[in-house]
Amino acid sequence: MINLLKIVFSALLVFMCYKVINTSLESNLFEQWNFLGSIPWMRATLWDFYANIFIITLWMFYKEKSIILKISITILFVCLGSIATLAYVLVYLFKLKDGEGVKELLVRREE
């Protein structure tokens, strides 16, 4: 199961990096911000995004001990969205030892 998660999350990370870079080259978000903000679905999508970020950040605050790390990762989550989230989870997936599973991924390590 863990190997499958590593493959899926790695593929998603590569795909999201590609989509963000490709979209950034095609369109400047800051030039289109006023137009995008006028679209109700765009506003709903942003509310949805930040609700998800809030939930993921609460989990990350539970896992991490260092306040500096908590703040830094929160900033990355807000600024990079799924790219930062995927990278964060992948770091922990690759830190798992043989025999460890999803439970060890989700809970805090007592090191």
Backbone torsions as a table, in degrees:
resi	resn	phi	psi	omega
1	MET	NA	-43.2	-178.0
2	ILE	-64.4	-40.7	178.6
3	ASN	-63.2	-38.6	177.0
4	LEU	-63.5	-42.9	177.8
5	LEU	-61.9	-40.9	177.9
6	LYS	-60.3	-43.4	-179.2
7	ILE	-67.1	-48.5	-177.5
8	VAL	-64.0	-47.3	-178.6
9	PHE	-67.4	-36.0	176.5
10	SER	-64.9	-43.9	178.5
11	ALA	-63.0	-42.7	177.9
12	LEU	-63.6	-39.0	178.6
13	LEU	-62.7	-46.2	178.5
14	VAL	-62.2	-44.3	-179.2
15	PHE	-62.5	-45.3	-178.8
16	MET	-66.4	-38.3	175.4
17	CYS	-61.5	-44.3	178.0
18	TYR	-60.1	-48.4	-177.0
19	LYS	-62.7	-42.9	-178.2
20	VAL	-68.1	-44.6	179.4
21	ILE	-64.8	-46.3	-179.5
22	ASN	-62.2	-44.0	179.3
23	THR	-66.2	-39.4	178.8
24	SER	-63.1	-35.3	177.8
25	LEU	-71.9	-28.6	-179.4
26	GLU	-84.9	-32.7	-170.5
27	SER	-148.5	135.5	178.0
28	ASN	-91.1	113.5	-178.4
29	LEU	-57.2	-40.0	-175.8
30	PHE	-70.2	-28.4	176.7
31	GLU	-75.4	-26.0	-175.8
32	GLN	-104.8	5.4	-173.5
33	TRP	-57.2	-46.1	-178.7
34	ASN	-62.4	-42.2	177.8
35	PHE	-64.3	-47.4	-178.4
36	LEU	-63.3	-38.5	179.0
37	GLY	-65.4	-19.5	179.8
38	SER	-83.6	-8.8	-179.0
39	ILE	-89.9	119.2	-178.5
40	PRO	-55.6	-39.3	-179.7
41	TRP	-67.7	-30.2	176.9
42	MET	-68.4	-42.6	177.4
43	ARG	-63.3	-42.1	177.8
44	ALA	-63.3	-38.7	178.8
45	THR	-64.3	-40.5	177.9
46	LEU	-65.8	-42.1	176.0
47	TRP	-60.5	-42.3	178.2
48	ASP	-62.1	-45.4	179.6
49	PHE	-58.3	-48.9	-176.4
50	TYR	-71.4	-29.5	173.2
51	ALA	-64.5	-43.0	176.9
52	ASN	-64.4	-42.4	178.7
53	ILE	-60.4	-40.1	179.1
54	PHE	-60.4	-46.4	179.9
55	ILE	-63.5	-46.5	-179.5
56	ILE	-64.9	-37.6	179.2
57	THR	-66.1	-38.8	176.2
58	LEU	-60.6	-42.8	177.7
59	TRP	-62.6	-44.9	-179.7
60	MET	-63.1	-39.7	177.6
61	PHE	-61.8	-35.7	176.5
62	TYR	-65.6	-41.5	-175.6
63	LYS	-75.3	-38.8	-172.7
64	GLU	-90.9	149.1	179.7
65	LYS	-102.1	-36.2	-174.8
66	SER	-78.5	126.9	179.0
67	ILE	-65.6	-35.3	178.3
68	ILE	-63.2	-44.0	178.6
69	LEU	-65.3	-41.0	179.1
70	LYS	-59.9	-46.2	-179.0
71	ILE	-67.1	-44.3	-179.3
72	SER	-61.4	-45.1	-179.2
73	ILE	-68.2	-37.0	177.1
74	THR	-59.9	-44.5	178.3
75	ILE	-60.7	-43.4	178.1
76	LEU	-63.0	-42.7	177.9
77	PHE	-58.5	-46.0	-177.5
78	VAL	-67.2	-41.7	-175.6
79	CYS	-81.1	-33.9	-174.0
80	LEU	-111.9	-6.3	176.0
81	GLY	57.0	-128.7	-174.4
82	SER	-64.9	-25.2	177.7
83	ILE	-62.7	-47.5	179.1
84	ALA	-68.2	-39.9	-179.8
85	THR	-63.4	-46.3	178.5
86	LEU	-62.1	-43.6	179.2
87	ALA	-62.3	-42.8	179.5
88	TYR	-59.7	-49.0	-179.0
89	VAL	-66.4	-39.3	178.8
90	LEU	-62.2	-38.9	177.1
91	VAL	-56.6	-46.0	-179.9
92	TYR	-70.7	-35.6	176.9
93	LEU	-60.9	-42.3	-178.7
94	PHE	-76.6	-15.7	176.1
95	LYS	-82.7	-16.7	-178.3
96	LEU	-62.2	141.3	177.7
97	LYS	-88.3	163.2	176.6
98	ASP	-54.5	134.1	178.7
99	GLY	92.3	-15.2	177.8
100	GLU	-84.0	151.8	-176.4
101	GLY	-131.7	-152.6	-176.1
102	VAL	-63.6	-36.4	179.2
103	LYS	-57.3	-47.7	-179.6
104	GLU	-66.9	-27.9	176.1
105	LEU	-67.1	-40.9	-172.5
106	LEU	-83.5	-30.3	-175.1
107	VAL	-94.3	162.4	-179.7
108	ARG	-73.5	138.0	174.8
109	ARG	-85.0	138.6	175.3
110	GLU	-101.7	88.3	-177.3
111	GLU	-105.3	NA	NA
